[in-house]
Amino acid sequence: DLMSDDQSSLPRDLQDKYLLTRRIGTGVCGEVRLAFERSTCRKFAVKIINKKNFQSEGTATRNAKTEIDILQRVDHPCLIKTEDFYQTEESFYIVLELMEGGELFHRVKSKQQLNESVAKLYFYQMLRAVEYLHSNGIIHRDLKPENILLSSQDDVCLIKVTDFNQSRILEEAVLMRTLCGTPSYLAPEVFTHASTTGYGLAVDAWSLGVLLFVCLGGYPPFHESFGHQSVTDQIIRGEFTMVQSKWTSVSDQAKDVVRKLLVVDPMKRMSIEEALQHPWLQDQKMLETAHRLMYPSAEGGGAAAAMEAESTSGRHLRKRGREGDGEEQH
Ligand SMILES: C/C(=N\O)c1ccc(O)cc1O
């Protein structure tokens, strides 16, 4: 039973605050368990990152630190919020908000393919989440159905992007690499960050194209079962396969979004901003539903209130805690 559950290997202060129960997700770097905050019985997801799963100690710590730092600073309705984090010699424990609908991966699998209006509602929210990350100089780099979580079992629900451990704070990564070289030939904008929004951001646009393809078609665009080419070759050539039977009921506009995102040349690929302006997403009914889900407290509702919420809180990173620089460990 729950009370006798073996919690011995967990950090003492994590155990004192939370009761960890069954596994609800698995990731490349560990597992996710359902947890109850003992004082309130509120439910959370605790992600356990096993340090030795990374190739070297340094990377593990750096990756997890980056992930934790990013998780703590981001603040958007379609991004998973961090509640707490702890660590032991062998693992990190990140307490995250729970999404009762689980992973998009399982939703698409159980429905074969999503109907177009549901796929559009989810895709719009993903675009908003990634737009926010990019406006704060963060590339996700690992967008896939396992990293998109659903808030409920209903089709019409809020979605949230998670799993930032592949993320890279743009300015650090790009600037470090750039400044390794001799600065004398670098243009001024390199130093003023104007240029850090290079092709790097476009990797997330590609992944969103793959995600939309999977939601609409119910299967991945690049797969070893399609012809003789390896998946890598199919990707490098941008040769995706739209199986007729699966795509006849999908609108030309939806297919147009997929085709403009799955473009090999990052400079020719449709950007997140352009995708948000695409005709397929100029759908007032969907936009109202999305904003009602994203900004439930916007009293009176309406696109204006939601735009207001988006323009004020929707863009900025949360301030670090007053004490220390946010580096305090439990
Ligand atoms: C990582 C995570 N939440 O943050 C999560 C992962 C899997 C799942 O089924 C539910 C969840 O809430």
The ligand as a Gaussian input file, in Angstrom:
#p B3LYP/6-31G(d) Opt

LIG

0 1
 C        6.403000      15.720000     -16.832000
 C        5.000000      15.761000     -16.440000
 N        4.459000      16.792000     -15.847000
 O        5.174000      17.899000     -15.576000
 C        4.123000      14.616000     -16.757000
 C        4.593000      13.514000     -17.429000
 C        3.749000      12.461000     -17.725000
 C        2.420000      12.521000     -17.341000
 O        1.594000      11.492000     -17.617000
 C        1.922000      13.609000     -16.664000
 C        2.771000      14.667000     -16.367000
 O        2.293000      15.734000     -15.723000

